[in-house]
Amino acid sequence: MAQKHTQRASSHPWIDTVWQTVCLEDGVYRATPDGSWDLILSVAPDGEPTIFLSGQAAEPVDVPYVAGEHSVVISFAAHVYLATESEVRTGATIRLLPVQGEHFNLDGTDLPLPTFANAEDLIDRMIRAGLLKSDDLVARAFSERPKAASKRSVQQHFKRTTGITMKDFQMIRRAQEAVRRLKSGEAPAAVAADLGFSDQPHMIKSIKNIMGHLPSDLELVHKL
């Protein structure tokens, strides 16, 4: 295994997932769409930190890495957006942030470098500083009590907040769930039927298009 991935859920409503990765040898990682944008700390083998914001991915992106590199990734919930930017970052675009010692700077605010353990405290600091905002309409779009609004209004809010359409977001999350179930050993035909794919080939095509992998090599898909 070229990388060791550790994932944890978060009780913070503005965080989707927190990741920690250690690279055991040189290689290329295929980052897959997951419906989130990320704050990423990457530490080189010599200890030099780089921190950046990555956009909402719409398709798989190959990312090279080297042995000894390690990283922490905070993936934000769909309803969260950066208040200081007028447009949502999408695709493979990133924004590098200045680092000074154990801190980084985001739009004039000094913040501690993220760790696997401090994600919630860091996000609370960003909220208090006014760096992050939440769209309540998007936050409640998939809840049992969605906020009263027209379908068009919800779609507009969703695209403006996430940078992708609500349909694309749902397709990404469905493909993720399919991969989770297939990796756990469930029968492909049953997974396809349960998740609303028209048939098994339709599910395979969707996974290939979104995740960049066929069901035969799903062990390479980690960011779920």
C-alpha positions in Angstrom: 0.0 0.0 0.0 1.5 3.3 -1.1 -0.6 5.5 1.3 -2.2 5.0 4.7 -5.5 6.9 5.0 -7.3 7.6 8.3 -10.8 9.0 8.2 -13.1 10.3 10.9 -16.6 11.7 11.0 -17.2 15.0 12.8 -20.1 16.2 15.0 -19.5 19.7 13.7 -22.4 20.6 11.3 -20.0 22.5 9.0 -17.6 19.6 8.5 -18.2 16.7 6.3 -15.1 14.6 7.0 -11.6 14.9 8.4 -8.8 12.9 6.7 -5.2 12.1 7.5 -2.8 10.5 5.0 0.7 9.2 5.3 2.6 8.4 2.0 4.7 5.3 2.4 6.3 5.5 -1.1 6.2 7.6 -4.2 3.1 7.4 -6.3 0.1 9.1 -7.8 -3.2 9.4 -6.0 -6.5 9.8 -7.9 -8.5 12.3 -6.0 -12.2 11.7 -6.6 -15.3 14.1 -6.4 -17.0 13.9 -3.0 -19.3 16.9 -3.0 -17.0 19.0 -0.8 -14.3 21.6 -1.0 -11.3 21.2 1.2 -8.7 22.9 3.5 -5.5 20.9 3.0 -2.3 20.9 4.9 0.5 19.0 3.1 3.8 18.4 4.9 6.9 17.5 2.8 9.4 14.9 3.9 11.7 17.6 5.1 8.9 19.0 7.3 8.0 22.0 5.2 4.3 22.7 5.4 2.1 23.9 2.5 -1.6 24.8 3.1 -4.2 25.5 0.4 -7.9 25.5 -0.4 -9.0 23.1 -3.1 -12.1 23.5 -5.2 -15.2 21.4 -5.5 -14.1 18.5 -7.8 -16.2 17.7 -10.8 -14.1 14.8 -12.1 -11.1 12.7 -10.9 -7.7 14.4 -10.6 -4.4 12.6 -10.4 -2.2 14.0 -7.7 1.5 12.9 -7.4 3.0 12.4 -3.9 6.4 11.3 -2.5 7.4 9.0 0.3 7.4 10.6 3.7 4.8 13.3 2.8 1.8 13.5 5.1 -1.4 15.6 5.0 -4.5 16.6 6.8 -7.7 17.3 4.9 -10.8 19.1 6.3 -13.7 18.5 3.9 -16.5 21.1 4.3 -20.3 20.3 4.3 -22.1 21.3 1.2 -23.8 24.3 2.7 -20.5 26.0 3.8 -18.8 28.6 1.6 -15.9 31.0 1.9 -17.4 34.4 2.7 -14.4 36.3 1.4 -14.6 35.0 -2.2 -17.3 36.1 -4.7 -17.1 32.8 -6.8 -16.9 29.2 -5.6 -13.7 27.5 -6.5 -14.3 24.4 -8.7 -12.3 21.8 -10.5 -8.5 21.4 -9.9 -7.9 25.0 -9.0 -6.3 25.7 -5.6 -5.5 28.8 -3.6 -2.2 28.7 -1.7 -2.2 30.3 1.7 0.9 31.9 3.5 2.4 29.9 6.3 4.4 31.4 9.2 5.7 28.9 11.8 2.7 26.9 13.2 0.1 29.3 11.7 -1.3 30.2 8.3 -3.1 33.3 7.2 -6.5 33.5 5.5 -7.7 36.9 4.3 -5.9 38.7 7.2 -6.7 36.2 9.9 -3.9 34.1 11.5 -5.0 30.6 12.3 -3.3 27.5 13.7 -2.3 24.8 11.2 -4.9 22.1 10.9 -4.4 18.7 12.6 -6.4 15.6 12.6 -7.6 16.4 16.1 -8.2 20.2 16.0 -10.5 20.5 13.0 -13.6 21.5 14.9 -11.8 24.2 17.0 -10.2 25.6 13.8 -13.5 25.8 11.9 -15.1 27.5 14.9 -12.3 30.1 14.8 -12.9 30.6 11.1 -16.6 31.1 11.7 -16.0 33.6 14.5 -13.7 35.5 12.2 -16.4 35.7 9.5 -14.4 33.7 7.0 -17.0 31.0 6.6 -20.7 31.3 6.0 -23.6 28.8 5.7 -26.5 28.7 3.3 -29.5 27.5 5.4 -31.5 26.6 2.3 -28.7 24.2 1.2 -28.1 22.9 4.7 -31.7 21.8 5.0 -32.2 20.7 1.4 -31.8 17.0 2.2 -33.1 17.1 5.8 -36.5 15.7 7.0 -37.6 19.3 7.3 -36.4 21.3 4.3 -36.8 25.0 4.3 -39.9 26.2 2.4 -38.7 27.4 -1.0 -39.4 26.8 -4.7 -37.4 24.0 -6.4 -35.8 26.7 -8.6 -34.7 28.7 -5.6 -33.1 25.7 -4.0 -31.3 24.8 -7.2 -30.0 28.4 -7.5 -28.8 28.5 -3.9 -27.1 25.1 -4.3 -25.2 26.1 -7.5 -24.1 29.4 -6.0 -23.0 27.8 -2.7 -21.3 24.6 -4.0 -20.4 25.5 -7.6 -22.1 22.4 -8.9 -25.8 21.5 -9.5 -27.9 19.7 -7.0 -28.3 16.9 -9.5 -24.5 16.5 -9.9 -24.1 16.6 -6.1 -26.7 13.8 -5.7 -24.9 11.7 -8.4 -21.6 12.1 -6.7 -23.0 11.0 -3.3 -24.9 8.1 -4.9 -21.7 6.9 -6.6 -19.9 7.2 -3.2 -22.5 5.1 -1.5 -22.3 2.5 -4.3 -18.6 2.2 -3.8 -19.0 1.9 0.0 -21.4 -1.0 -0.4 -19.5 -2.8 -3.1 -16.3 -2.5 -1.1 -18.2 -4.1 1.9 -19.0 -7.1 -0.3 -22.7 -6.4 -1.3 -23.9 -7.9 -4.5 -23.6 -5.4 -7.4 -27.0 -6.1 -8.8 -28.6 -5.5 -5.4 -26.6 -2.2 -4.8 -27.7 -0.9 -8.3 -31.3 -1.6 -7.6 -31.3 -0.3 -4.1 -29.7 3.0 -5.1 -32.0 3.6 -8.1 -29.6 2.9 -11.0 -31.5 1.6 -14.0 -29.3 -1.5 -14.0 -25.9 -2.8 -13.1 -24.1 -1.5 -16.2 -25.6 2.0 -15.5 -24.0 1.9 -12.0 -20.7 0.7 -13.3 -20.6 3.6 -15.9 -21.5 6.1 -13.2 -18.8 4.9 -10.9 -16.3 5.0 -13.7 -17.2 8.5 -14.8 -17.3 10.0 -11.3 -14.6 8.0 -9.5 -12.4 7.2 -12.4 -12.3 3.5 -11.4 -14.1 0.4 -12.3 -15.6 -1.9 -9.7 -12.6 -4.2 -10.1 -10.2 -1.6 -8.6 -12.3 0.2 -6.0 -9.6 -0.4 -3.3 -7.9 2.6 -4.9 -10.9 4.8 -4.0 -10.4 6.2 -0.4 -12.2 9.5 -0.1 -15.7 8.4 0.7 
